[in-house]
């Protein structure tokens, strides 16, 4: 399920946006609040001021990578703010890593190339259709490779996180006696509060 997050950028606005309408959404709308705030418990949000900064970063990424997606991105932000913020929280960490960002760019461009070629293929006949079909097969192969690369990067990050967590756990196990004694002293009022 979490691997679907890797496909997020390519389908970000498309999956959130309502069916296309005639009007365009202005780029100034990014400064408007994205609907009512979500009610979440402590520590669950993006933090003070992070939401707007991450929205801007995502919009800049969309403008740079697939400008044709920008209106859908802004429309989704306005019409489905809760779903928009949820997707944004998953997308933001991927945009911070330069290598992952480059793979995402390639994947988004390939997604639009696949959509364009699919439309062309449906309208083509004979040799023209076969030529487009061949080009579409290459684009799909490249898109598959980009998606796989994102998954490999995500797995590597998870392994790094697990190794870091294992290190912290080992350290805490080795310091168990000291930690328990300090916590006991803290609860008994014999010392200053300590990071439990």
C-alpha positions as CSV (number, residue, x, y, z in Angstrom):
1,X,0.0,0.0,0.0
2,X,2.7,2.4,0.9
3,X,4.5,1.8,-2.4
4,X,1.6,3.6,-4.1
5,X,3.0,6.8,-2.5
6,X,5.9,6.5,-4.9
7,X,3.5,7.1,-7.8
8,X,2.0,10.1,-6.1
9,X,3.6,12.9,-7.9
10,X,2.6,11.6,-11.3
11,X,-1.0,11.3,-10.4
12,X,-1.2,13.9,-7.7
13,X,-3.5,16.4,-9.3
14,X,-5.2,13.9,-11.6
15,X,-6.4,11.7,-8.8
16,X,-7.5,14.6,-6.6
17,X,-9.0,16.9,-9.2
18,X,-12.7,16.9,-10.1
19,X,-13.4,16.3,-13.8
20,X,-11.9,19.1,-15.9
21,X,-14.0,22.2,-16.2
22,X,-13.8,25.1,-18.6
23,X,-12.4,27.7,-16.1
24,X,-8.8,28.0,-15.1
25,X,-7.6,28.3,-11.5
26,X,-5.3,31.2,-10.9
27,X,-1.8,30.7,-9.5
28,X,-2.5,33.3,-6.8
29,X,-4.9,30.8,-5.2
30,X,-1.9,29.0,-3.8
31,X,-1.8,31.8,-1.2
32,X,-5.3,31.1,0.0
33,X,-5.8,28.6,2.8
34,X,-6.4,25.0,1.7
35,X,-9.9,24.7,3.3
36,X,-10.5,24.2,7.0
37,X,-7.6,22.7,9.0
38,X,-7.6,19.1,9.8
39,X,-8.2,18.1,13.4
40,X,-5.3,16.0,14.4
41,X,-3.7,15.1,17.7
42,X,-0.5,16.5,19.0
43,X,2.5,15.9,16.8
44,X,0.5,14.7,13.8
45,X,0.5,17.9,11.7
46,X,3.2,19.4,9.5
47,X,4.2,21.9,12.1
48,X,3.8,25.6,12.3
49,X,4.2,27.2,8.9
50,X,5.3,24.0,7.1
51,X,2.1,23.4,5.2
52,X,2.3,26.6,3.1
53,X,6.0,26.1,2.5
54,X,5.5,22.5,1.4
55,X,2.6,23.5,-0.8
56,X,4.8,26.1,-2.5
57,X,7.6,23.6,-3.0
58,X,5.2,21.1,-4.5
59,X,3.7,23.7,-6.8
60,X,7.2,24.8,-7.9
61,X,8.0,21.2,-8.7
62,X,4.7,20.8,-10.7
63,X,5.5,24.1,-12.6
64,X,9.0,23.0,-13.4
65,X,8.2,19.4,-14.3
66,X,4.7,19.4,-15.7
67,X,3.2,22.9,-16.1
68,X,0.1,21.4,-17.6
69,X,-0.7,19.8,-14.2
70,X,-0.6,23.1,-12.3
71,X,-4.3,24.0,-12.8
72,X,-5.4,20.6,-11.7
73,X,-3.1,20.8,-8.6
74,X,-4.6,24.2,-7.6
75,X,-8.2,23.0,-8.3
76,X,-7.6,19.9,-6.1
77,X,-6.2,22.1,-3.4
78,X,-9.4,24.2,-3.4
79,X,-12.0,21.5,-3.9
80,X,-10.7,18.7,-1.8
81,X,-8.4,20.2,0.8
82,X,-8.2,17.3,3.2
83,X,-7.3,14.8,0.5
84,X,-4.9,17.4,-1.0
85,X,-3.1,17.8,2.4
86,X,-2.9,14.1,2.9
87,X,-1.2,13.6,-0.5
88,X,1.0,16.6,0.1
89,X,2.3,15.1,3.4
90,X,3.4,12.0,1.5
91,X,4.9,13.9,-1.4
92,X,6.9,16.5,0.6
93,X,9.7,14.2,1.9
94,X,10.3,12.9,-1.7
95,X,10.8,16.4,-3.0
96,X,13.5,17.2,-0.4
97,X,15.9,14.5,-1.6
98,X,17.6,15.8,-4.8
99,X,18.1,12.3,-6.3
100,X,14.5,11.3,-5.7
101,X,13.3,14.6,-7.0
102,X,15.1,13.9,-10.3
103,X,13.6,10.5,-10.6
104,X,10.2,12.0,-9.8
105,X,10.7,14.6,-12.5
106,X,11.4,11.8,-15.0
107,X,8.5,9.8,-13.9
108,X,6.0,12.7,-14.1
109,X,7.3,13.6,-17.6
110,X,6.9,9.9,-18.7
111,X,3.4,9.8,-17.2
112,X,2.4,12.7,-19.4
113,X,4.2,11.2,-22.4
114,X,2.2,8.0,-21.9
115,X,-1.1,9.9,-21.7
116,X,-0.2,11.8,-24.9
117,X,0.8,8.7,-26.8
118,X,-2.2,6.8,-25.6
119,X,-4.5,9.6,-27.1
120,X,-2.5,9.6,-30.3
121,X,-2.7,5.8,-30.6
122,X,-6.4,5.8,-30.2
123,X,-6.8,8.2,-33.1
124,X,-4.2,6.7,-35.4
125,X,-4.6,4.0,-38.0
126,X,-2.4,1.5,-39.8
127,X,1.4,2.2,-39.8
128,X,1.0,5.5,-37.9
129,X,-0.7,3.5,-35.1
130,X,2.1,0.9,-35.0
131,X,4.7,3.7,-34.8
132,X,2.9,5.3,-31.9
133,X,2.4,1.9,-30.3
134,X,6.2,1.3,-30.5
135,X,6.9,4.7,-29.0
136,X,4.3,4.0,-26.2
137,X,6.0,0.7,-25.4
138,X,9.3,2.4,-24.9
139,X,7.7,5.2,-22.7
140,X,5.9,2.5,-20.6
141,X,9.2,0.6,-20.2
142,X,11.0,3.8,-19.1
143,X,8.1,4.7,-16.8
144,X,8.3,1.2,-15.2
145,X,12.0,1.7,-14.6
146,X,11.5,5.1,-13.0
147,X,8.8,3.7,-10.7
148,X,11.0,0.8,-9.8
149,X,13.9,3.2,-9.1
150,X,11.7,5.2,-6.7
151,X,10.7,2.0,-4.9
152,X,14.4,1.0,-4.6
153,X,15.3,4.5,-3.2
154,X,12.4,4.3,-0.7
155,X,13.6,0.8,0.4
156,X,17.1,2.2,0.9
157,X,15.8,5.0,3.0
158,X,13.7,2.6,5.1
159,X,16.8,0.4,5.6
160,X,18.8,3.4,6.7
161,X,16.0,4.4,9.1
162,X,15.8,0.8,10.5
163,X,19.6,0.7,11.0
164,X,19.4,4.1,12.9
165,X,16.6,2.9,15.0
166,X,18.4,-0.4,15.8
167,X,21.4,1.6,16.9
168,X,19.3,3.8,19.2
169,X,17.6,0.7,20.7
170,X,21.0,-1.0,21.3
171,X,22.3,2.1,23.0
172,X,19.2,2.4,25.2
173,X,19.4,-1.3,26.1
174,X,23.1,-0.9,27.2
175,X,22.1,2.2,29.3
176,X,18.9,0.6,30.8
177,X,20.2,0.6,34.4
178,X,21.3,4.3,34.2
179,X,18.1,5.4,32.5
180,X,15.9,3.6,35.1
181,X,17.9,5.1,38.0
182,X,17.7,8.6,36.6
183,X,14.0,8.2,35.9
184,X,13.4,6.9,39.4
185,X,15.3,9.8,40.9
186,X,13.3,12.2,38.8
187,X,10.0,10.7,39.9
188,X,11.1,10.7,43.5
189,X,11.9,14.4,43.2
190,X,15.6,13.8,43.8
191,X,16.8,15.2,40.5
192,X,16.0,17.4,37.5
193,X,13.7,15.9,34.8
194,X,15.6,13.7,32.3
195,X,14.8,12.6,28.8
196,X,12.9,9.4,29.5
